[in-house]
């Protein structure tokens, strides 16, 4: 899946979100989207890295300690 396909998937989800609001004003969208994306991203990368945190951190381009904190935050370790 290309980055454009992921971008389009996010746009489609946001369009659906706005439709579902039915005229209500959105709020706290930034945190909502980051929280919705972060956990499945971490889960997928950890599977791909066969639970190797150093490798997963390298895939994500983040420090291993940062990854570990995020995994703990999401209850993934």
N, C-alpha and C positions, 0 to 999 in steps of 0.2 A: 504494500500500500504506500503510495507516495504521500509526501507532505501535503500536496494539494487535496488528496482524498481525505486526509485527516482534517484539514482546514474546512472542507465542505461538510463533513460530518458534524463538526462543531457548529458551523453556521446553521445547518438544518435543525440541530437540537435547539439552538437559541431562537430560531424562528418559531419553532413549536412552543417553546417556553413563553414567548411573547403572545402568541395566539391564546395559549391557555390562561394568561393573565386576564384576558377579556376586558381590556380597558384599565385595569388596575396598574398603578405605577410600580415598576420593579424596584428592588432595593438590595443592597449588599451583593450585587451580582459578581463582583470581582472575586470575593472570597468563596461564593457559592460555586463558581466555575472551577477555581483552583482546587477546592476540596473534592469536587466531582471527578476531576481528571487525575489528581495526584495518586490516589489509592490504586486505581486500576493500572496506572503507569508503573508504579512500584511492584505490583503483583506480577505483571507481565515481564518486567525486566528481571525480577528475581527468579522466575521460572526459566527464562532464557539463559541466565547466568548460573543455573543449577544451584541456587541459594548462596553462591559465592559473593559475599558483600563487596570485596575489593573489585571483582570483575564487574559487578552491577554498578558500582560507583563510577568506574571507568566508562561504562556504556552511557551513563547519565551525564557524565562530565561534572560530577560533584565529588566532594571529599567523602571518604568512607565514613568518617564520624558524622557528617551531615546526613548521609544515607541512613545510618544507624538510628539517629534521632527521629527521622521521618518514619522509619519502619516501626519504631516503638510508638510513635504518636498514632499510627494507624492500626496498632495491635497486630502487626505482621511478624513480630518476633517476641 
